Amino acid sequence: MLDIAIIGAGPAGLAAALRLHQQGFRPRIYETVAELRPLGVGIDVKVYGTKELEELGILQEFRAMSVDAKESIFYNKYGQEIYAELCGVHMGYLHEQRFVHRGYLQMLLHRTVVERLGEDAVVQGARTLRYTNNDDSTVTLDLRHADGTESRVTADLVIAADGINSVVRRQMHPASADPVYSGITMWRGTTLMEPFGSGSTILHIGAPQSSSMIVYPIANDFEGTGKVLVNWVVEAMRDETVEDWNQVGTVDEIIGYYDQTDIPLLDVQEMLRNAREVYLFPLIRHDPLDTWIDGRVLLIGDAAHAMYPRGGNGACQAIVDGGALARNLAATDDVDAALKAFEAERLAAVNGIVMAHRGEGYEVIRRMVEDRTGGERFTDVEDVLPLAEADEIFSKYHRLVGQPRPGWEAGQATGYRTEHALTR
C-alpha cells in the first residue's frame, strides 16, 4: 500500500485524509500544533463544499453545528440596497450553502479522521523542517517535536497542506515563498445578538475603496442563550501591516466608517460596539504557481493556492483538492502520473479563482456603484447598476468557481431587489 504523509491538520489536510481513506489508503497526518483547538472565525461553505462533506458522510453533523444560508444582500455605505440573491437550495441548487465557525468544522473533520483511521493517524506537535526527494522515489521529512527532539519519517508521497505560511512551499518555490501584504487589514470579530433578516442572511456592506463589511450568523442558539453568534469582517486600507496573525484589535478604528449606514435589518454600529472579540489579520496574497509538484511532494489547499477571503471559496477549494487527489491516485498505480493528472485538473481552474478574488469577485458591484455615484446616495439603483448587469456579473462568477446558477443557461434572472429596496 502507498505510504502517504500529510503535513497539516487543517481542513485541507484532514479532508484529504478522509478522501484517501475512502479509496483504501491510510495516510498519516503530521501537525505542528501540540493540541488542536477550535480556533478561527466564520467561513462560508458553498454548495460544492457541502456536497464534498456529504460525500465524506458527515453532512448531518455539519448541519448541526452550522447555519443554513438563505439570502445574500449587498448595500452601499449608506445602507441602500444594490442587489440580492438567494443561496444554496433556496436558489435551486441540490446542496445547501452554510455558515460555520472554521474551528468547529476543523474539529469535526479531526474527530472523523480519528474515528475512521485511528488515534495514531494524526501526530500532533510535529513541525516539518524540510523534505528530501530520494533516489528510490520516496520522500524523507525532517520533523521537530514539541519536546525539542527531532526525527525523520519516510513516505512514498507527501501532501503538503500546511497553509499560507507553508514550510514546504518555501522550499519548493523559494522565490514565491513570502506572502505579500495587500495594503488592506481585516478586523474580524463575533457578536452575540438577536437574529437579523431571515436568520439566515449574509450582508455585504460598504464601498471597497474605503471599507467593506460582511456579516453572517455562524451559530444558532449559541450556548443555549437563544441568540445567534454573528461573524463579521471589515476590510480597510492600512499603511502598516499587522505583525502577528490573530492580533487583538478594537472597533475604534473602523466604527466611524458606518456612522451613515442605515440598514433596516441590522444596526451595524451596535453590532460592532457589542463585539465579543476582535482580531486583526493582514490581507496577504501569494502569486499563483506554475506547478504544485516537486518529485513526490504535492502542495494542496492554501499552501498551493491561498486566496483572498472574498466569495467564500478558500476552504471549499481546499476540501475539493482532497477528493480530486484521491480519485486520481485510485485510478492508476503510477503515482507520478496521478499527481500530474491532479495538477492538470485543478491548477489552472483554481488559479483562475485566486485571480478573480484578487479582483474582488462579485463584490465588485459595490465598487461599481461607488464609482458611478461618486460616493453619493442614489435615487434609483436601476439607474446606477441595472439588475441585468449585476446578474451577469454574478452568473459569470458562479460559473468560474464551478457552481453555475440554476437557470442561467435559459437566461433566467436569479438576482432580485428585496421589499426594502423597493421602499427606500
LINQUIGI-V489904 format. One line per field, one symbol per residue. burial: b if it has 9 or more other C-alpha atoms within 8 Angstrom, else e. A space follows every 50 residues. Layout:
# LINQUIGI-V489904
burial = ???
This chain:
# LINQUIGI-V489904
burial = eebbbbbbbbbbbbbbbbbbbebebbbbbbbbbbeeebeebbbbbbbbbb bbbbebebbeebbebbbbbbbbbbbbbbbbbbbbbbbbbbbebebbbbbb bbbbbbbbbbebbbeebeeebbbbbbbbbbbebeeebbbbbbbbbbeeee eeeebbbbbbbbbebbbbbbbeeeebbebebebbbbbbbbbbbebeeeeb bbbbbbbbeebbbbbbbbbbbbeeeebbbbbbbbbbbeeebbeeeebeee beebbeebeebbbeeebbbebbeebeebbbbbbbbbeeeeebbeebbbbb bbbbbbbbebebbbbbbbbbbbbbbbbbbeebeebeebbebbbebbbeeb bbbbbbbbebbbbbbbbbbbeebeeeeeeebeebbbbeebbebbbebbbb eebbbebbeeeebbbbbeebbeee
